[in-house]
Amino acid sequence: MTDSSSRNASSSTSNDEVTDLRSVPEDQRADLRTALIEQVEYLIDEVEALRTVTDTVPEPVQSGRPTDDDLSMKELYGLIAELDRHERTDWIRRARDEDTPTLSPAEATERVRRGDWNDRDLDVVLDAVQDARRDLVANLTDLDAGTWMREVEVEGESLTLFELVHRFATDDFQRLRDLGYRLHDADLSDRGEE
């Protein structure tokens, strides 16, 4: 969730600081939209880089849940794919087509828990993430400037589509950072040494 200090940022054009396009001069908004789309798109490259080390990640680390409340590595990637393919795509369409739609909270976590993500090969999971993200990026790229300023309501909070997409990127970054910590804690570098 975006804190109020970054939501009400000054006219700085750093995408790290500005999530409210209304605070940015109109001639600078296109650059911020482009930067945000590139930030969203970066996950495709990050997933490709992960492929180079997937053979070093043991299956129990890929499909094991550290706690009952956590998702496995495969499920975390599956969650991103599910969100991109379903909720996020729908939210973008509704922001484009409806006046101030009220968006339902994402239900992807429960779908992922009930699904078969852990039974899939990790490369198949990563393919699904990349395919869903490419489609999401294509949807974002096709939006006109006015659509980015359209408002949606999410859990009682009014956001522009730009702010909502920024939240997608921030949430995914947090998920992947947490996963990175988890993999680091698994100490994969010592695997097989005795």
Residue frames as qw, qx, qy, qz and C-alpha x, y, z in Angstrom:
[[0.000, 0.890, 0.455, 0.000, 0.00, 0.00, 0.00],
 [0.404, 0.499, -0.017, 0.767, 1.30, 3.45, -0.86],
 [0.334, -0.513, -0.485, 0.624, 1.88, 5.75, 2.08],
 [0.138, 0.915, 0.364, -0.107, 0.39, 9.22, 2.09],
 [0.243, -0.751, 0.267, 0.553, 3.73, 10.99, 1.76],
 [0.291, -0.138, 0.722, 0.613, 4.46, 9.34, -1.59],
 [0.246, 0.617, 0.732, 0.150, 0.87, 9.61, -2.80],
 [0.039, 0.968, 0.233, -0.089, 0.93, 13.36, -2.26],
 [0.670, -0.171, 0.183, 0.698, 4.43, 13.87, -3.61],
 [0.050, 0.743, -0.062, -0.664, 5.55, 17.19, -4.92],
 [0.668, 0.684, -0.060, -0.287, 6.19, 17.83, -8.59],
 [0.273, -0.520, 0.776, 0.229, 9.30, 15.64, -8.58],
 [0.755, 0.356, -0.301, -0.461, 9.26, 13.35, -11.59],
 [0.052, 0.337, -0.936, 0.088, 10.98, 10.35, -10.03],
 [0.688, -0.176, -0.549, -0.440, 8.70, 7.34, -10.40],
 [0.486, -0.103, -0.757, 0.424, 9.96, 6.18, -6.99],
 [0.058, -0.189, -0.459, 0.866, 8.39, 9.23, -5.39],
 [0.404, 0.169, -0.072, -0.896, 5.42, 10.16, -7.55],
 [0.143, 0.240, 0.958, 0.072, 2.32, 8.00, -7.65],
 [0.233, 0.740, 0.509, -0.372, -0.22, 10.80, -8.04],
 [0.460, 0.302, 0.449, 0.704, -0.06, 11.99, -11.65],
 [0.024, -0.905, -0.384, -0.181, -2.30, 14.92, -10.75],
 [0.432, -0.830, 0.067, 0.347, 0.69, 16.46, -8.94],
 [0.556, -0.182, 0.492, 0.645, 2.86, 16.30, -12.08],
 [0.276, 0.564, -0.191, -0.754, 2.82, 18.78, -14.95],
 [0.841, 0.384, 0.250, -0.286, 0.99, 17.27, -17.91],
 [0.565, 0.710, -0.413, -0.078, 4.07, 17.36, -20.16],
 [0.012, -0.521, 0.827, -0.211, 5.92, 15.04, -17.71],
 [0.776, -0.078, 0.420, -0.465, 3.17, 12.46, -17.22],
 [0.870, 0.399, -0.236, -0.167, 3.99, 10.39, -20.30],
 [0.349, 0.548, -0.706, 0.284, 7.52, 9.79, -19.00],
 [0.392, -0.295, 0.689, -0.533, 6.15, 8.58, -15.67],
 [0.883, 0.164, 0.161, -0.409, 3.66, 6.26, -17.37],
 [0.734, 0.507, -0.451, 0.010, 6.42, 4.83, -19.53],
 [0.078, 0.501, -0.755, 0.416, 8.69, 4.34, -16.50],
 [0.634, -0.149, 0.544, -0.529, 5.90, 2.57, -14.62],
 [0.912, 0.308, -0.063, -0.264, 5.16, 0.25, -17.54],
 [0.539, 0.547, -0.611, 0.191, 8.88, -0.56, -17.77],
 [0.251, -0.401, 0.717, -0.512, 8.91, -1.29, -14.04],
 [0.829, 0.055, 0.335, -0.445, 5.98, -3.68, -14.46],
 [0.825, 0.489, -0.257, -0.119, 7.60, -5.23, -17.53],
 [0.074, 0.674, -0.706, 0.202, 10.91, -5.83, -15.70],
 [0.734, -0.225, 0.560, -0.312, 9.45, -8.92, -14.02],
 [0.902, 0.416, -0.028, -0.110, 9.67, -10.73, -17.37],
 [0.472, 0.661, -0.521, 0.264, 13.46, -10.27, -17.42],
 [0.345, -0.530, 0.635, -0.444, 13.77, -11.10, -13.74],
 [0.902, 0.001, 0.334, -0.273, 11.95, -14.39, -14.25],
 [0.809, 0.536, -0.232, 0.064, 14.22, -15.19, -17.21],
 [0.141, 0.671, -0.628, 0.368, 17.28, -14.60, -15.03],
 [0.662, -0.343, 0.525, -0.410, 15.84, -16.95, -12.41],
 [0.949, 0.257, -0.055, -0.175, 15.76, -19.75, -14.99],
 [0.501, 0.619, -0.563, 0.222, 19.56, -19.87, -14.91],
 [0.024, -0.385, 0.775, -0.500, 19.53, -21.08, -11.31],
 [0.782, -0.186, 0.007, -0.594, 16.32, -23.09, -11.02],
 [0.854, 0.101, -0.510, 0.018, 18.22, -26.37, -11.12],
 [0.321, 0.267, -0.651, 0.634, 19.96, -25.39, -7.86],
 [0.464, -0.250, 0.299, -0.796, 16.68, -24.94, -5.99],
 [0.013, 0.024, 0.996, -0.088, 15.58, -28.25, -4.43],
 [0.323, -0.413, -0.686, -0.504, 11.98, -29.34, -5.02],
 [0.398, -0.585, -0.640, 0.301, 11.08, -29.04, -1.30],
 [0.184, -0.390, -0.104, 0.896, 12.13, -25.37, -1.42],
 [0.106, -0.087, -0.526, -0.840, 10.18, -24.81, -4.65],
 [0.482, -0.382, -0.596, -0.517, 6.92, -26.33, -3.44],
 [0.467, -0.359, -0.689, 0.422, 7.20, -26.23, 0.34],
 [0.218, -0.830, -0.173, -0.484, 5.29, -23.71, 2.41],
 [0.275, 0.345, -0.595, 0.672, 7.46, -22.33, 5.24],
 [0.227, 0.119, 0.678, -0.689, 4.30, -21.92, 7.34],
 [0.269, 0.500, 0.823, 0.003, 0.64, -22.71, 6.75],
 [0.166, 0.851, 0.257, -0.427, 0.01, -19.02, 6.03],
 [0.065, -0.626, 0.491, 0.603, 2.82, -18.68, 3.47],
 [0.838, 0.502, -0.001, -0.212, 2.75, -19.65, -0.17],
 [0.821, -0.135, 0.359, 0.424, 5.46, -21.82, -1.68],
 [0.197, -0.434, 0.417, 0.774, 7.91, -20.43, -4.22],
 [0.098, 0.229, 0.801, 0.544, 5.87, -21.89, -7.09],
 [0.053, -0.735, -0.673, 0.067, 2.65, -20.58, -5.56],
 [0.159, -0.704, -0.066, 0.689, 4.09, -17.07, -5.16],
 [0.065, -0.218, 0.582, 0.781, 4.92, -16.98, -8.84],
 [0.008, -0.430, -0.861, -0.273, 1.54, -18.54, -9.57],
 [0.073, -0.739, -0.489, 0.458, -0.10, -15.77, -7.54],
 [0.044, -0.533, 0.233, 0.812, 1.52, -13.12, -9.70],
 [0.001, -0.043, -0.800, -0.599, 0.39, -14.95, -12.85],
 [0.056, -0.579, -0.813, 0.024, -3.16, -15.32, -11.52],
 [0.062, -0.721, -0.266, 0.637, -3.37, -11.67, -10.50],
 [0.025, -0.382, 0.450, 0.807, -2.04, -10.51, -13.88],
 [0.033, -0.151, -0.871, -0.467, -4.27, -12.83, -15.88],
 [0.192, -0.607, -0.766, -0.089, -7.50, -12.25, -13.95],
 [0.234, -0.793, -0.402, 0.392, -7.90, -9.46, -11.38],
 [0.252, -0.521, 0.171, 0.798, -5.43, -6.94, -12.76],
 [0.110, 0.137, 0.684, 0.708, -6.58, -7.37, -16.35],
 [0.127, -0.680, -0.709, -0.139, -10.20, -7.00, -15.24],
 [0.269, -0.741, -0.267, 0.554, -9.44, -3.95, -13.10],
 [0.205, -0.286, 0.372, 0.859, -7.68, -2.23, -16.02],
 [0.003, -0.365, -0.751, -0.550, -10.59, -3.00, -18.35],
 [0.212, -0.756, -0.612, 0.096, -13.10, -1.69, -15.81],
 [0.274, -0.614, -0.053, 0.738, -11.07, 1.49, -15.20],
 [0.127, -0.076, 0.544, 0.826, -11.07, 2.07, -18.95],
 [0.155, -0.347, -0.758, -0.530, -14.75, 1.27, -19.53],
 [0.376, -0.697, -0.611, -0.003, -16.62, 2.32, -16.37],
 [0.050, -0.749, 0.134, -0.647, -16.98, 5.53, -14.39],
 [0.220, -0.533, 0.607, -0.547, -15.24, 5.10, -11.02],
 [0.808, -0.120, -0.537, -0.211, -15.74, 1.34, -10.68],
 [0.577, -0.592, 0.471, -0.308, -15.57, -0.28, -7.27],
 [0.580, 0.395, -0.710, -0.049, -13.05, -3.08, -7.60],
 [0.905, -0.387, -0.068, -0.162, -13.43, -6.26, -5.60],
 [0.375, -0.699, 0.608, 0.037, -10.46, -7.39, -3.56],
 [0.472, 0.428, -0.742, -0.209, -8.28, -9.98, -5.24],
 [0.886, -0.227, 0.257, -0.313, -9.21, -13.59, -4.56],
 [0.669, 0.540, -0.511, -0.019, -6.14, -15.03, -6.25],
 [0.098, -0.504, 0.787, -0.343, -4.42, -16.22, -3.07],
 [0.690, -0.024, 0.600, -0.404, -7.17, -18.70, -2.30],
 [0.832, 0.493, -0.093, -0.238, -7.32, -19.81, -5.94],
 [0.386, 0.631, -0.661, 0.129, -3.59, -20.45, -5.84],
 [0.361, -0.352, 0.767, -0.397, -3.82, -22.39, -2.56],
 [0.789, 0.181, 0.469, -0.353, -6.52, -24.63, -4.06],
 [0.667, 0.652, -0.256, -0.254, -4.77, -24.90, -7.42],
 [0.977, 0.008, 0.096, 0.192, -2.06, -27.16, -8.76],
 [0.229, 0.915, -0.319, 0.096, 0.86, -24.74, -8.90],
 [0.442, -0.620, 0.647, -0.044, 3.07, -26.96, -6.72],
 [0.836, 0.115, 0.535, 0.035, 2.47, -29.92, -9.05],
 [0.617, 0.785, 0.009, 0.046, 3.79, -28.03, -12.06],
 [0.763, 0.069, -0.001, 0.643, 7.39, -27.96, -13.18],
 [0.256, -0.681, -0.122, 0.675, 9.03, -24.67, -12.16],
 [0.176, -0.114, 0.496, 0.843, 9.75, -23.77, -15.80],
 [0.062, -0.538, -0.746, -0.388, 6.04, -24.17, -16.60],
 [0.265, -0.786, -0.434, 0.352, 5.18, -21.87, -13.68],
 [0.276, -0.509, 0.159, 0.800, 7.70, -19.28, -14.88],
 [0.122, 0.210, 0.672, 0.700, 6.30, -19.50, -18.44],
 [0.138, -0.724, -0.668, -0.101, 2.84, -18.74, -17.05],
 [0.292, -0.731, -0.184, 0.588, 4.19, -15.71, -15.18],
 [0.234, -0.280, 0.402, 0.840, 5.93, -14.33, -18.24],
 [0.045, 0.394, 0.746, 0.535, 2.94, -14.92, -20.54],
 [0.192, -0.796, -0.566, 0.095, 0.50, -13.26, -18.13],
 [0.304, -0.667, -0.025, 0.680, 2.86, -10.33, -17.55],
 [0.220, -0.015, 0.545, 0.809, 3.39, -9.79, -21.29],
 [0.060, -0.608, -0.701, -0.367, -0.37, -9.61, -21.75],
 [0.297, -0.802, -0.376, 0.357, -0.70, -7.20, -18.82],
 [0.318, -0.442, 0.218, 0.810, 2.03, -4.96, -20.23],
 [0.127, 0.259, 0.658, 0.696, 0.33, -4.99, -23.64],
 [0.165, -0.765, -0.618, -0.080, -2.93, -3.91, -21.97],
 [0.341, -0.742, -0.148, 0.558, -1.15, -1.09, -20.14],
 [0.323, -0.194, 0.424, 0.823, 0.69, 0.05, -23.26],
 [0.072, 0.456, 0.702, 0.542, -2.60, 0.32, -25.17],
 [0.168, -0.767, -0.536, 0.310, -4.16, 2.72, -22.64],
 [0.253, 0.726, 0.131, 0.626, -4.56, 6.36, -23.58],
 [0.235, 0.266, -0.424, 0.833, -3.34, 9.13, -21.31],
 [0.475, -0.382, 0.024, -0.793, -6.80, 9.89, -19.97],
 [0.854, -0.234, -0.434, -0.167, -7.40, 6.33, -18.81],
 [0.582, 0.086, -0.553, 0.590, -4.38, 6.50, -16.50],
 [0.070, -0.218, 0.308, -0.923, -6.09, 9.38, -14.68],
 [0.635, -0.358, -0.427, -0.536, -9.43, 7.58, -14.28],
 [0.290, -0.412, 0.644, -0.577, -10.38, 6.78, -10.72],
 [0.669, -0.164, -0.708, -0.155, -11.27, 3.44, -9.22],
 [0.530, -0.594, 0.330, -0.507, -12.32, 2.55, -5.71],
 [0.676, 0.140, -0.709, 0.141, -10.44, -0.22, -3.94],
 [0.551, -0.363, -0.651, 0.375, -11.49, -1.24, -0.43],
 [0.217, -0.877, -0.373, 0.210, -12.93, 2.21, 0.26],
 [0.353, -0.581, 0.222, 0.699, -9.93, 4.07, -1.14],
 [0.572, 0.799, 0.142, -0.118, -10.06, 6.19, -4.28],
 [0.527, -0.411, 0.494, 0.556, -7.06, 5.70, -6.59],
 [0.503, 0.648, -0.310, -0.481, -6.18, 6.65, -10.14],
 [0.974, 0.222, -0.041, 0.005, -5.33, 3.78, -12.43],
 [0.440, 0.660, -0.476, 0.379, -1.71, 4.97, -12.33],
 [0.349, -0.551, 0.572, -0.497, -1.71, 4.64, -8.54],
 [0.924, -0.069, 0.247, -0.283, -3.28, 1.19, -8.76],
 [0.864, 0.426, -0.216, 0.157, -0.69, -0.05, -11.26],
 [0.135, 0.677, -0.553, 0.466, 2.06, 1.43, -9.10],
 [0.663, -0.389, 0.470, -0.433, 0.63, -0.62, -6.25],
 [0.978, 0.197, -0.029, -0.066, 0.80, -3.77, -8.44],
 [0.610, 0.583, -0.407, 0.350, 4.48, -3.15, -9.06],
 [0.180, -0.610, 0.546, -0.545, 5.20, -2.39, -5.41],
 [0.850, -0.223, 0.307, -0.364, 3.32, -5.47, -4.19],
 [0.940, 0.304, -0.134, 0.077, 5.16, -7.72, -6.66],
 [0.332, 0.659, -0.505, 0.448, 8.51, -6.23, -5.65],
 [0.470, -0.507, 0.514, -0.507, 7.72, -6.98, -2.00],
 [0.966, -0.008, 0.142, -0.218, 6.67, -10.56, -2.80],
 [0.828, 0.444, -0.249, 0.235, 9.84, -11.23, -4.76],
 [0.062, 0.676, -0.530, 0.508, 12.04, -9.59, -2.14],
 [0.704, -0.380, 0.431, -0.418, 10.50, -11.78, 0.55],
 [0.982, 0.188, 0.014, -0.033, 11.04, -14.82, -1.66],
 [0.527, 0.645, -0.422, 0.358, 14.67, -13.80, -2.14],
 [0.294, -0.591, 0.568, -0.492, 15.13, -13.69, 1.63],
 [0.903, -0.129, 0.283, -0.296, 13.52, -17.09, 1.93],
 [0.890, 0.400, -0.170, 0.134, 15.84, -18.57, -0.69],
 [0.221, 0.686, -0.522, 0.456, 18.82, -16.97, 1.00],
 [0.564, -0.462, 0.501, -0.467, 17.74, -18.47, 4.32],
 [0.985, 0.087, 0.059, -0.139, 17.54, -21.89, 2.65],
 [0.331, -0.700, 0.586, 0.238, 21.33, -21.53, 2.18],
 [0.897, 0.419, 0.082, -0.118, 21.39, -23.14, -1.24],
 [0.327, 0.781, -0.529, 0.055, 25.13, -22.59, -1.56],
 [0.282, -0.455, 0.813, -0.228, 25.82, -25.38, 0.95],
 [0.891, 0.136, 0.165, -0.400, 23.48, -27.88, -0.66],
 [0.929, 0.318, -0.187, 0.026, 25.17, -31.18, -1.30],
 [0.327, 0.606, -0.586, 0.427, 28.36, -30.41, 0.64],
 [0.828, -0.530, -0.025, -0.178, 29.16, -32.72, 3.55]]
